Amino acid sequence: MEKVCIIGGGVAGLTAAALLSKKGYSVDVFEREELLGGRALTLDPSELSLEEYHKLLSRFHMHIPFSEPSIEEVFSENLLDGYYIDLGYHAIGGGEYSNINQVLESFNEKVEFLESFVGFIKEDGYDYPFLSKIDKIRILPNILRLLLASEKTLQKLDSVPISETIKKYGRGKMKLILEVFSRSITTVNNLDKISTGEMIRAQRNLYRGSKPVGYPKGGLRAVHGKLASIIHRLNGKIHLSKPITRIEINDNKVQGVVVGEEFKPYDIVISTLPPQYLFNLVDEELFPKEYTRALKTLTGTGSLCAYYALREIKPGLIGKTFHFIERDIGVDGDDAVGMIDFMTASPESRLSPKDRFLVQSYIICTPEEAKDKSTLEKLREILDKNLSILVPNYEKHLEWSIYPAIWHLDGVAKTIDNPKPSIITPIENLYIIGDGVKALGIGFNCAVNSARLLDEYLSKT
Ligand SMILES: Cc1cc2nc3c(=O)[nH]c(=O)nc-3n(C[C@H](O)[C@H](O)[C@H](O)COP(=O)(O)OP(=O)(O)OC[C@H]3O[C@@H](n4cnc5c(N)ncnc54)[C@H](O)[C@@H]3O)c2cc1C
């Protein structure tokens, strides 16, 4: 039986572990943290001190530039008790969010999802859904074109920036849709960097699903819990608080890994770290120079998130998700897109105590902008302003708010100038998966799809 080591117990590692255990591999997952989930981790903050929270966030490339009241007071007054906070999460986008259920269904398991259309916040209110029936009829010819475009056509469009396509074809609401959705499905604001081909592929998936965004009932922990129980059932092993310190390679072939001080032999090693961090674990001299350079220069995407805990909310908002666009604010790409999500305010998300409502939101920025205090201040104002359009005078109902900033929302940005690497590396039996590699979708979906790609690849070889 071939022995597989998976480095990382995030969604990519757990999906791969379940699929490969089913194929008969002997699988060990090593996770650095005490908890599974990686960047899709659900935290019970009552179990963490402020110091532990800060340290955990920094290991995931995050920090908290703002909160209300101060983060010290939030912790000393135990304001987070009874809430579950995703490390940083909003919604699983696109019709393809059901992908995780395609994986789970192959094990006769399923996670129920809350689902939402996308609403749109305007200066004086909102449209929900964003597209009315009349809009849909008007843009039907364009939608049909999207659905029918061949892969060959899409490949030609891969190197065409969406900004050019918008200039040529974007009129009225179609222009707005292209501007907002191409940003939200890549978490990149600069339209010159977004590929038209990728945008169309992603849009096609949206139209395949009945509603374009979803959030698991019971929170993201419901997904990890299901995957972990499948892995255990199939005799796979999950080792928590066990960071891998080294991947051993000899003669261009993987030999095993070092856990703490101990060498453990493996036939196959799968890293789920963002690819640019692979060389923290392995000697870069063992790889072709071109490959090393390509991986090390990859960049992720950033965002400022806001979690608002509210005492009161209009029932009509619960379960709905809204996008907004803020123009000419001087970020990369000038305009910035964000989202405010009330799916997490639904009692079915089970993220907040009774009679409290957790609202998650984010605004897209670059990794550099996510480290720049004055940009973050501007982005915070925009998030607060858009929430106040949906919930006027929300401050009156606010129990607390926390604003995490992140510079690895996506391990690698899906942009024209930042080609994501393949799951296959130049080293025999060393593979990389996760949201930083080339697979359908971004974020959570990309992580799941990369694990499925690897499973298919190993079945063929
Ligand atoms: C703030 C924020 C908001 C987000 N919002 C969304 C969203 O709305 N929609 C969406 O689709 N995606 C979103 N994402 C992205 C999504 O969370 C990630 O794409 C997804 O969780 C990545 O999964 P992964 O398994 O590829 O990587 P990770 O989750 O990063 O998993 C890697 C794992 O490896 C572990 N690890 C690292 N080093 C070692 C080591 N040496 N040894 C052992 N283990 C190690 C880490 O602890 C981690 O658990 C968001 C991310 C953040 C941070």
PDBQT file of the ligand as one rigid body, heavy atoms in Angstrom, charges set to zero:
ROOT
HETATM    1  C1  LIG A 501     -10.058  36.419   5.266  1.00  0.00    +0.000 C 
HETATM    2  C2  LIG A 501     -10.348  35.359   4.268  1.00  0.00    +0.000 A 
HETATM    3  C3  LIG A 501     -11.544  35.372   3.603  1.00  0.00    +0.000 A 
HETATM    4  C4  LIG A 501     -11.823  34.408   2.649  1.00  0.00    +0.000 A 
HETATM    5  N1  LIG A 501     -13.024  34.410   2.007  1.00  0.00    +0.000 NA
HETATM    6  C5  LIG A 501     -13.308  33.472   1.081  1.00  0.00    +0.000 A 
HETATM    7  C6  LIG A 501     -14.574  33.416   0.449  1.00  0.00    +0.000 A 
HETATM    8  O1  LIG A 501     -15.459  34.192   0.749  1.00  0.00    +0.000 OA
HETATM    9  N2  LIG A 501     -14.803  32.469  -0.493  1.00  0.00    +0.000 N 
HETATM   10  C7  LIG A 501     -13.841  31.564  -0.846  1.00  0.00    +0.000 A 
HETATM   11  O2  LIG A 501     -14.095  30.706  -1.701  1.00  0.00    +0.000 OA
HETATM   12  N3  LIG A 501     -12.624  31.586  -0.253  1.00  0.00    +0.000 NA
HETATM   13  C8  LIG A 501     -12.345  32.514   0.700  1.00  0.00    +0.000 A 
HETATM   14  N4  LIG A 501     -11.127  32.542   1.318  1.00  0.00    +0.000 N 
HETATM   15  C9  LIG A 501     -10.109  31.630   0.834  1.00  0.00    +0.000 C 
HETATM   16  C10 LIG A 501     -10.267  30.234   1.408  1.00  0.00    +0.000 C 
HETATM   17  O3  LIG A 501     -10.344  30.294   2.802  1.00  0.00    +0.000 OA
HETATM   18  C11 LIG A 501      -9.040  29.465   0.972  1.00  0.00    +0.000 C 
HETATM   19  O4  LIG A 501      -8.968  29.510  -0.438  1.00  0.00    +0.000 OA
HETATM   20  C12 LIG A 501      -9.084  28.003   1.352  1.00  0.00    +0.000 C 
HETATM   21  O5  LIG A 501      -9.457  27.836   2.681  1.00  0.00    +0.000 OA
HETATM   22  C13 LIG A 501      -7.691  27.456   1.069  1.00  0.00    +0.000 C 
HETATM   23  O6  LIG A 501      -7.620  26.124   1.460  1.00  0.00    +0.000 OA
HETATM   24  P1  LIG A 501      -6.258  25.351   1.287  1.00  0.00    +0.000 P 
HETATM   25  O7  LIG A 501      -6.471  24.005   1.856  1.00  0.00    +0.000 OA
HETATM   26  O8  LIG A 501      -5.796  25.482  -0.117  1.00  0.00    +0.000 OA
HETATM   27  O9  LIG A 501      -5.176  26.174   2.115  1.00  0.00    +0.000 OA
HETATM   28  P2  LIG A 501      -5.121  26.460   3.716  1.00  0.00    +0.000 P 
HETATM   29  O10 LIG A 501      -6.484  26.559   4.259  1.00  0.00    +0.000 OA
HETATM   30  O11 LIG A 501      -4.196  27.591   3.902  1.00  0.00    +0.000 OA
HETATM   31  O12 LIG A 501      -4.472  25.120   4.248  1.00  0.00    +0.000 OA
HETATM   32  C14 LIG A 501      -3.099  24.939   4.428  1.00  0.00    +0.000 C 
HETATM   33  C15 LIG A 501      -2.919  24.273   5.785  1.00  0.00    +0.000 C 
HETATM   34  O13 LIG A 501      -1.561  23.945   5.954  1.00  0.00    +0.000 OA
HETATM   35  C16 LIG A 501      -1.225  24.151   7.312  1.00  0.00    +0.000 C 
HETATM   36  N5  LIG A 501       0.237  24.265   7.362  1.00  0.00    +0.000 N 
HETATM   37  C17 LIG A 501       1.008  25.308   6.986  1.00  0.00    +0.000 A 
HETATM   38  N6  LIG A 501       2.302  25.010   7.154  1.00  0.00    +0.000 NA
HETATM   39  C18 LIG A 501       2.346  23.744   7.622  1.00  0.00    +0.000 A 
HETATM   40  C19 LIG A 501       3.406  22.853   7.976  1.00  0.00    +0.000 A 
HETATM   41  N7  LIG A 501       4.690  23.214   7.866  1.00  0.00    +0.000 N 
HETATM   42  N8  LIG A 501       3.089  21.617   8.424  1.00  0.00    +0.000 NA
HETATM   43  C20 LIG A 501       1.788  21.227   8.541  1.00  0.00    +0.000 A 
HETATM   44  N9  LIG A 501       0.762  22.026   8.232  1.00  0.00    +0.000 NA
HETATM   45  C21 LIG A 501       1.032  23.258   7.764  1.00  0.00    +0.000 A 
HETATM   46  C22 LIG A 501      -1.963  25.410   7.676  1.00  0.00    +0.000 C 
HETATM   47  O14 LIG A 501      -2.123  25.534   9.073  1.00  0.00    +0.000 OA
HETATM   48  C23 LIG A 501      -3.289  25.173   6.951  1.00  0.00    +0.000 C 
HETATM   49  O15 LIG A 501      -4.216  24.498   7.771  1.00  0.00    +0.000 OA
HETATM   50  C24 LIG A 501     -10.852  33.435   2.334  1.00  0.00    +0.000 A 
HETATM   51  C25 LIG A 501      -9.646  33.395   3.037  1.00  0.00    +0.000 A 
HETATM   52  C26 LIG A 501      -9.404  34.333   4.012  1.00  0.00    +0.000 A 
HETATM   53  C27 LIG A 501      -8.123  34.223   4.770  1.00  0.00    +0.000 C 
ENDROOT
TORSDOF 0
